[in-house]
């Protein structure tokens, strides 16, 4: 099999994503684990981009990195006991978890190699982004606006909780 530039980029992004995911799991510091999680989310967005799913890549960046990861980091920072070090964060089941994860990895690899994956040629679909944008302003305008209001209220609530008295 011949490796092209896209193969190399895919392998680099996949390795980055896996290393960041491993950093999330292995990290002893909760704040560092949250930062590793941002890297894993960015790697997944890069993989979406390589799959030519630009909307999913941008949604991954905006929702997961921009909102979820930021919320997790703020929640960690507001939990002063975790940031200062008053709370012990030990996982006594790390060995058992590693063995179960390794066995699951081997089982899934075995199943993956046993399946005969069919190759199907399909026609290229037209760009769905304009159709999605049209659906947001016609059929789904009310749910779209309700989500916008809900997220705005959540942001204001988070600011009210986090501000100094």
C-alpha positions as CSV (number, residue, x, y, z in Angstrom):
1,X,0.0,0.0,0.0
2,X,1.3,3.4,-1.0
3,X,1.2,6.2,1.6
4,X,0.0,9.6,0.3
5,X,0.2,12.9,2.1
6,X,-3.3,12.5,3.4
7,X,-2.4,9.1,4.9
8,X,0.4,10.7,6.8
9,X,-1.7,13.6,8.0
10,X,-4.4,11.2,9.1
11,X,-1.9,9.1,11.0
12,X,-0.4,12.2,12.7
13,X,-3.8,13.5,13.7
14,X,-5.0,10.1,14.9
15,X,-1.8,9.6,16.9
16,X,-2.2,13.1,18.4
17,X,-5.8,12.3,19.3
18,X,-4.9,9.0,20.9
19,X,-2.0,10.5,22.9
20,X,-4.3,13.3,24.2
21,X,-6.9,10.7,25.1
22,X,-4.2,8.7,27.0
23,X,-3.2,11.9,28.7
24,X,-6.8,12.4,29.9
25,X,-6.8,9.0,31.4
26,X,-3.3,8.9,32.9
27,X,-3.1,12.4,34.2
28,X,-3.1,12.7,38.0
29,X,-4.0,16.4,38.0
30,X,-7.7,17.1,37.1
31,X,-6.9,20.4,35.4
32,X,-4.2,18.8,33.2
33,X,-6.7,16.1,32.3
34,X,-9.1,18.8,31.2
35,X,-6.4,20.4,29.0
36,X,-5.6,17.0,27.5
37,X,-9.3,16.7,26.8
38,X,-9.3,19.9,24.8
39,X,-6.5,18.4,22.7
40,X,-8.4,15.2,22.1
41,X,-11.5,17.2,21.0
42,X,-9.3,19.2,18.6
43,X,-7.9,15.9,17.2
44,X,-11.4,14.6,16.6
45,X,-12.3,17.9,14.8
46,X,-9.2,17.4,12.6
47,X,-10.4,13.9,11.8
48,X,-13.8,15.2,10.9
49,X,-12.1,17.8,8.6
50,X,-10.2,15.1,6.8
51,X,-13.4,13.2,6.3
52,X,-14.7,16.3,4.6
53,X,-17.4,16.8,7.2
54,X,-16.6,20.5,7.8
55,X,-19.8,21.2,9.6
56,X,-19.1,18.5,12.1
57,X,-15.5,19.7,12.6
58,X,-16.7,23.3,13.2
59,X,-19.5,22.0,15.5
60,X,-16.9,19.9,17.4
61,X,-14.7,23.0,17.9
62,X,-17.5,25.3,18.9
63,X,-19.5,23.0,21.1
64,X,-17.0,20.7,22.6
65,X,-13.9,22.9,22.8
66,X,-15.6,26.2,23.0
67,X,-18.4,25.3,25.4
68,X,-18.0,21.9,27.1
69,X,-14.3,22.0,27.7
70,X,-14.4,25.6,28.9
71,X,-17.2,24.7,31.3
72,X,-15.2,21.8,32.6
73,X,-12.1,24.0,33.2
74,X,-14.2,26.6,35.0
75,X,-15.9,24.0,37.1
76,X,-12.5,22.6,38.1
77,X,-11.1,26.1,38.8
78,X,-14.1,27.0,41.0
79,X,-13.6,23.8,43.0
80,X,-10.9,25.3,45.1
81,X,-10.3,22.1,47.1
82,X,-9.2,20.3,43.9
83,X,-7.0,23.1,42.6
84,X,-5.2,23.8,45.9
85,X,-4.7,20.1,46.6
86,X,-6.8,19.5,49.7
87,X,-8.6,16.7,48.0
88,X,-6.8,13.4,47.4
89,X,-7.4,12.1,43.9
90,X,-6.3,8.5,44.0
91,X,-7.7,5.7,41.8
92,X,-7.3,2.4,43.6
93,X,-8.7,0.5,40.6
94,X,-6.2,1.6,38.0
95,X,-4.7,-1.9,37.7
96,X,-8.0,-3.7,37.2
97,X,-9.1,-1.0,34.8
98,X,-5.9,-1.4,32.7
99,X,-6.4,-5.1,32.5
100,X,-10.0,-4.8,31.5
101,X,-9.2,-2.1,28.9
102,X,-6.4,-4.3,27.4
103,X,-8.7,-7.3,27.2
104,X,-11.4,-5.2,25.6
105,X,-8.9,-3.8,23.1
106,X,-7.8,-7.3,22.2
107,X,-11.4,-8.5,21.9
108,X,-12.4,-5.6,19.7
109,X,-9.3,-6.0,17.5
110,X,-10.1,-9.8,17.1
111,X,-13.7,-8.9,16.1
112,X,-12.5,-6.2,13.7
113,X,-10.2,-8.6,11.9
114,X,-12.9,-11.3,11.6
115,X,-15.5,-9.2,9.8
116,X,-15.6,-9.1,6.0
117,X,-16.1,-5.4,5.4
118,X,-17.9,-4.9,2.1
119,X,-16.9,-2.0,-0.2
120,X,-19.8,-0.2,-1.8
121,X,-19.5,2.5,-4.4
122,X,-22.0,5.3,-3.8
123,X,-22.7,8.5,-5.6
124,X,-21.3,11.7,-4.1
125,X,-24.1,13.6,-2.3
126,X,-24.4,17.4,-2.9
127,X,-23.2,19.8,-0.3
128,X,-25.6,19.5,2.7
129,X,-24.5,22.8,4.4
130,X,-26.9,25.1,2.4
131,X,-29.7,22.6,3.1
132,X,-28.9,22.6,6.8
133,X,-28.8,26.4,6.9
134,X,-32.1,26.6,5.1
135,X,-33.6,24.2,7.6
136,X,-32.4,26.3,10.5
137,X,-34.3,29.4,9.3
138,X,-37.4,27.6,8.1
139,X,-38.6,24.3,9.6
140,X,-36.4,24.4,12.7
141,X,-36.3,28.1,13.5
142,X,-38.2,27.7,16.9
143,X,-36.0,24.9,18.3
144,X,-32.9,26.8,17.1
145,X,-34.0,30.0,18.8
146,X,-34.9,28.1,22.0
147,X,-31.5,26.5,22.2
148,X,-29.9,29.9,21.7
149,X,-32.0,31.4,24.6
150,X,-31.2,28.3,26.8
151,X,-27.5,28.6,26.2
152,X,-27.6,32.4,26.9
153,X,-29.4,31.8,30.1
154,X,-26.9,29.1,31.1
155,X,-24.0,31.5,30.4
156,X,-25.6,34.3,32.5
157,X,-26.2,31.8,35.3
158,X,-22.7,30.6,35.2
159,X,-21.4,34.2,35.4
160,X,-23.7,34.9,38.3
161,X,-22.5,31.9,40.2
162,X,-18.8,32.5,39.5
163,X,-18.6,36.2,40.2
164,X,-17.1,37.4,43.5
165,X,-19.6,38.7,46.1
